[in-house]
């Protein structure tokens, strides 16, 4: 393994630089932690705390690597499986009175395999789908499980805590006190690592599991049953996620669906450290991550930014590990079934926009108490237009749009009194440099890794930017509504018209870009980056430009969002909302203006349900996620279904990808011209 690692460092410059920087950072961290601890016993105490956390990360990350290595699917729902298992364990152990060993056996040995079989059955339908599609489906499954947990376990308002497996029992090691539970974490992690390595390297089943992901048909010819192997992989992955969730539950305090999910998500950094292939490197990365978290309180400088970074360690770790990855190979097109909506001409677009604004004004006059929900839907629709351009047109995945959204709201409130056109311009402008920063990894990474790095940046932005006392750290920021040339948009109905005007204007701009040379470059880059590079197109500049424009649109939507409730706070821009936003974009239709509006309407239903029927909020999450999974093979979402009903043309459907994946020799297909019906 050491010779392979040395060879990899020699072959890849980014990995070598990352290894050197990581080694220097580790030495510095250890030195500062030892000085900050004050004594050797205290240093050992913090080390053991970090190692125990790292062991839980290792168990969770090992399940993720196992699933990816043997099925080729990155299971974003891995954390949610651990979360739901923790709740079920609490129900059996605490509420049901079943002893802990039996409760663990029931959860890990019975419940988790059932969940794994269910996941395998769902993902079997997307066996030949692109990584972007499978990622979206597993995001939908994540939200589905979070919704189920909130509905079943949190709708009653009761706090649920899980006792430690071994109570308060502890031992002393070199003067440091460590719980039996923490020792159990270490033992379990080592056993899991050894068992998985033996399974994959030394057993016929393990060899077959690794062969199936490379070529299932060829493996089947050698006697390996692909279906059985896939089921085994998903079951083992779910069991490891459940084990991590159950181990972490006692230290989590009051169980919360989102917090538990994100804790297991923190293990993504360890999995990526192992390149989603090596269990040994995954284990090492998990221990390193745990130690960084354990040393953070005593090693990091005691300033506001560094204090916030203590919380964001998993996101920072994931971000830098992803930056150390080698450049992704340029993809060529992959054909998946999708109708390509025809882009209407400028005259039709403007005409529909002119009709759309009065229709919204009329709807606002009869909306009554739901007027604020109408405004929220238009604002979310504008935000989703940023994903239509970025993901729908160019195939670039971003799970960080809420960062620009929050920055736009902040800029609107701080510039020129909080209610001016200059403030709206500043809201769009402030997001652009951050969009360019997030675009930099996109120059090297694609697909799954790009999604992960943007999600990591969203987590870091929450902990470092939004919690900063100069932004949202001291509380909410007051934001006004636009007052332009004597025209007052402070009233709710007038604000509806403003939101409609902005949505229509942005939609016209997005469609104008799509019709022009830049839009054709985006479509070409989405279909085949290798072909673009061969023809001399500047793929890097195109990516930077589309990220900048997309972030500006999101910032502009943030300016409107601040005016919706006249305030904004960091709680309005949690990282989970980035995942929800992407999901709703997919459900509505991430390739069309109509889809953006439909997604915005659906997204606006969540606050409405939470305010009127809070006990049903989790159920709404689950329903929307189920719809997203059902629409997994329809990238045009609900809008695509509407287009299919409206279109009676007989020409064959276009088969072009929403997110490219490497294949060879794509065959041409004639497009079906389905018009984007709204604007």
MODAPE-V367945 format. One record per backbone hydrogen bond with DSSP energy under -1.0 kcal/mol. NH is the residue of the N-H (numbers start at 1). CO is the residue of the C=O. E is the energy in kcal/mol with one decimal. If there is no record, write none. Layout:
<<NH,CO,E> <NH,CO,E>>
This chain:
<<5,1,-2.2> <6,2,-2.4> <7,3,-2.4> <8,4,-2.2> <9,5,-2.2> <10,6,-2.1> <11,7,-1.8> <12,8,-1.8> <16,12,-1.9> <17,13,-2.7> <18,14,-2.5> <19,15,-2.4> <20,16,-2.3> <21,17,-2.8> <22,18,-2.7> <23,19,-2.3> <24,20,-2.4> <25,21,-2.6> <26,22,-2.2> <27,23,-2.2> <28,24,-2.3> <29,25,-2.5> <30,26,-2.6> <31,27,-2.2> <32,28,-2.5> <33,29,-2.7> <34,30,-2.4> <35,31,-2.1> <36,32,-2.8> <37,33,-1.8> <43,39,-2.1> <44,40,-2.4> <45,41,-2.1> <46,42,-2.3> <47,43,-2.2> <48,44,-2.7> <49,45,-2.0> <50,46,-2.2> <51,47,-2.6> <52,48,-2.4> <53,49,-2.0> <54,50,-2.6> <55,51,-2.0> <56,52,-1.4> <57,53,-2.2> <58,54,-2.4> <59,55,-2.1> <60,56,-2.3> <61,57,-3.2> <62,58,-2.3> <63,59,-1.6> <64,60,-1.6> <65,61,-2.7> <66,62,-2.6> <67,63,-2.2> <68,64,-2.3> <69,65,-3.0> <70,66,-1.8> <71,67,-1.7> <72,68,-1.9> <76,74,-1.3> <78,75,-1.8> <81,77,-2.0> <82,78,-1.7> <83,79,-2.0> <84,80,-2.6> <85,81,-1.9> <86,82,-1.7> <87,83,-1.8> <88,84,-2.2> <89,85,-2.6> <90,86,-2.1> <91,87,-2.4> <92,88,-2.4> <93,89,-3.2> <94,90,-2.0> <95,90,-1.7> <96,91,-1.4> <98,92,-2.1> <103,99,-2.7> <104,100,-2.9> <105,101,-2.0> <106,102,-2.4> <107,103,-2.4> <108,104,-3.1> <109,105,-2.1> <110,106,-1.2> <111,106,-2.6> <112,107,-2.9> <114,110,-1.6> <115,111,-2.2> <116,112,-2.8> <117,113,-2.6> <118,114,-2.1> <119,115,-2.5> <120,116,-2.4> <121,117,-2.2> <122,118,-1.9> <123,119,-2.9> <124,120,-1.7> <125,122,-1.1> <126,123,-1.4> <127,124,-1.2> <129,126,-1.4> <134,130,-2.2> <135,131,-2.4> <136,132,-2.0> <137,133,-2.4> <138,134,-2.3> <139,135,-2.1> <140,136,-2.3> <141,137,-2.1> <142,138,-1.9> <143,139,-2.3> <144,140,-2.2> <145,141,-2.5> <146,142,-2.3> <147,143,-2.6> <148,144,-2.3> <149,145,-2.4> <150,146,-2.6> <151,147,-2.2> <152,148,-2.6> <153,149,-2.8> <154,150,-1.1> <157,154,-1.3> <167,164,-1.1> <169,166,-1.6> <171,178,-2.8> <173,176,-3.3> <176,173,-2.1> <178,171,-2.9> <180,169,-2.2> <183,179,-1.6> <184,180,-2.5> <185,181,-1.9> <186,182,-1.5> <187,183,-2.3> <188,184,-2.9> <189,185,-2.5> <190,186,-2.3> <191,187,-2.5> <192,188,-2.7> <193,189,-2.5> <194,190,-2.5> <195,191,-2.7> <196,192,-2.6> <197,193,-2.1> <198,194,-2.4> <199,195,-2.5> <200,196,-2.7> <201,197,-2.1> <202,198,-2.3> <207,203,-2.2> <208,204,-2.3> <209,205,-2.4> <210,206,-2.0> <211,207,-1.8> <212,208,-2.2> <215,211,-2.1> <219,215,-2.6> <220,216,-2.1> <221,217,-1.4> <223,220,-1.5> <224,219,-2.1> <229,225,-2.4> <230,226,-2.7> <231,227,-2.4> <232,228,-2.3> <233,229,-2.3> <234,230,-2.4> <235,231,-2.4> <236,232,-2.6> <237,233,-2.6> <238,234,-2.3> <239,235,-2.3> <240,236,-2.2> <241,237,-2.1> <242,238,-2.6> <243,239,-2.3> <244,240,-2.3> <245,241,-2.3> <246,242,-2.5> <247,243,-2.3> <248,244,-2.1> <249,245,-1.7> <251,248,-1.2> <252,249,-1.3> <255,160,-3.5> <260,256,-2.6> <261,257,-1.8> <262,258,-2.5> <263,259,-1.8> <264,260,-1.7> <265,261,-2.0> <266,262,-1.2> <267,264,-1.6> <268,265,-2.3> <271,267,-2.0> <272,268,-2.7> <273,269,-2.0> <274,270,-1.3> <275,272,-2.3> <276,271,-2.5> <277,274,-2.2> <278,274,-2.8> <282,278,-1.8> <283,279,-2.4> <284,280,-2.2> <285,281,-3.0> <286,282,-2.2> <287,283,-2.1> <288,284,-2.3> <289,285,-2.6> <290,286,-2.6> <291,287,-2.5> <292,288,-2.5> <293,289,-2.1> <294,290,-2.5> <295,291,-2.9> <296,292,-1.5> <298,295,-1.3> <299,295,-2.5> <300,296,-1.9> <303,301,-1.8> <307,303,-2.5> <308,304,-1.9> <309,305,-1.8> <310,306,-1.1> <312,308,-1.2> <316,312,-2.4> <317,313,-2.9> <318,314,-2.4> <319,315,-2.3> <320,316,-2.4> <321,317,-2.1> <322,318,-2.2> <323,319,-1.8> <324,320,-1.1> <325,322,-1.2> <328,444,-3.4> <338,654,-1.4> <342,674,-2.0> <349,345,-2.4> <350,346,-2.8> <351,347,-2.4> <352,348,-2.5> <353,349,-2.1> <354,350,-2.6> <355,351,-1.8> <356,352,-2.4> <357,353,-1.9> <359,355,-1.7> <360,356,-2.2> <361,357,-2.2> <362,358,-2.6> <363,359,-2.4> <364,360,-2.6> <365,361,-1.4> <370,367,-1.9> <371,368,-1.4> <374,370,-1.8> <375,371,-2.2> <376,372,-2.3> <377,373,-2.2> <378,374,-1.9> <379,375,-2.2> <380,376,-2.8> <381,377,-2.3> <382,378,-2.0> <383,379,-2.3> <384,380,-2.6> <385,381,-1.2> <386,383,-1.1> <388,384,-1.8> <389,385,-2.0> <390,386,-1.9> <391,387,-2.6> <392,387,-2.0> <393,388,-1.8> <395,391,-1.2> <396,390,-2.1> <403,400,-1.4> <405,401,-1.9> <406,402,-2.5> <407,403,-2.1> <408,404,-2.5> <409,405,-1.8> <410,406,-2.0> <411,407,-2.6> <412,408,-2.2> <413,409,-1.6> <414,410,-1.3> <415,411,-1.6> <418,415,-1.8> <424,420,-1.4> <425,421,-2.1> <426,422,-2.4> <427,423,-2.1> <428,424,-1.7> <429,425,-2.5> <430,426,-3.0> <435,431,-2.4> <436,432,-2.4> <437,433,-2.2> <438,434,-2.4> <439,435,-1.6> <440,436,-1.2> <443,440,-1.2> <444,441,-1.6> <445,441,-2.9> <449,446,-1.1> <451,447,-2.2> <452,448,-2.3> <453,449,-2.4> <454,450,-2.1> <455,451,-2.0> <456,452,-2.5> <457,453,-2.0> <458,454,-1.8> <459,455,-1.9> <460,456,-2.5> <461,457,-2.6> <462,458,-1.8> <463,459,-1.9> <464,460,-2.8> <465,461,-1.4> <466,461,-2.4> <468,465,-1.3> <471,468,-2.0> <473,468,-3.1> <475,472,-1.6> <477,568,-2.8> <479,566,-2.6> <480,418,-1.6> <483,419,-2.4> <484,487,-2.0> <487,484,-2.8> <489,482,-1.6> <495,491,-2.5> <496,492,-1.7> <497,493,-1.7> <498,494,-2.1> <499,495,-2.7> <500,496,-2.3> <501,497,-2.7> <502,498,-2.6> <503,499,-2.5> <504,500,-2.7> <505,501,-2.7> <506,502,-2.7> <507,503,-2.6> <508,504,-2.5> <509,505,-2.2> <510,506,-2.8> <511,507,-2.5> <512,508,-2.3> <513,509,-2.3> <514,510,-2.1> <515,511,-2.0> <516,512,-1.3> <519,513,-1.5> <520,516,-1.8> <521,517,-2.0> <522,518,-2.2> <523,519,-2.4> <524,520,-2.2> <525,521,-2.7> <526,522,-2.5> <527,523,-2.1> <528,524,-2.9> <530,331,-2.6> <532,528,-1.7> <533,529,-2.4> <534,530,-2.2> <535,531,-2.1> <536,533,-1.0> <537,532,-2.5> <539,537,-1.3> <542,538,-1.9> <543,539,-2.4> <544,540,-2.5> <545,541,-2.5> <546,542,-2.4> <547,543,-2.3> <548,544,-2.1> <549,545,-2.5> <550,546,-2.4> <551,547,-2.4> <552,548,-1.9> <553,549,-2.1> <554,550,-2.1> <555,551,-2.5> <556,552,-2.3> <557,553,-2.2> <558,554,-1.8> <559,555,-1.5> <560,556,-1.4> <561,557,-2.2> <562,558,-2.2> <563,559,-1.3> <564,560,-1.1> <568,477,-1.2> <572,569,-1.7> <573,570,-1.7> <577,574,-1.5> <578,575,-1.4> <580,576,-2.2> <581,577,-2.8> <582,578,-2.0> <583,579,-2.1> <584,580,-2.8> <585,581,-2.4> <586,582,-1.9> <587,583,-2.3> <588,584,-2.8> <589,585,-2.4> <592,589,-1.2> <596,592,-1.5> <597,593,-2.0> <598,594,-2.6> <599,595,-2.8> <600,596,-2.2> <601,597,-2.3> <602,598,-2.3> <603,599,-2.6> <604,600,-2.0> <606,603,-1.0> <608,604,-1.1> <609,605,-2.7> <610,606,-2.6> <611,607,-1.8> <612,608,-2.0> <613,609,-3.0> <616,613,-2.2> <617,614,-1.1> <620,616,-2.1> <621,617,-2.0> <622,618,-2.2> <623,619,-2.4> <624,620,-2.6> <625,621,-2.5> <626,622,-2.3> <627,623,-2.3> <628,624,-2.2> <629,625,-2.3> <630,626,-2.3> <631,627,-1.9> <632,629,-1.6> <634,631,-2.4> <637,634,-2.8> <638,587,-3.1> <639,588,-2.3> <640,636,-1.9> <641,637,-1.5> <642,638,-2.0> <643,639,-2.6> <644,640,-2.4> <645,641,-1.5> <646,642,-2.1> <647,643,-2.1> <674,672,-1.3> <676,342,-1.6>>
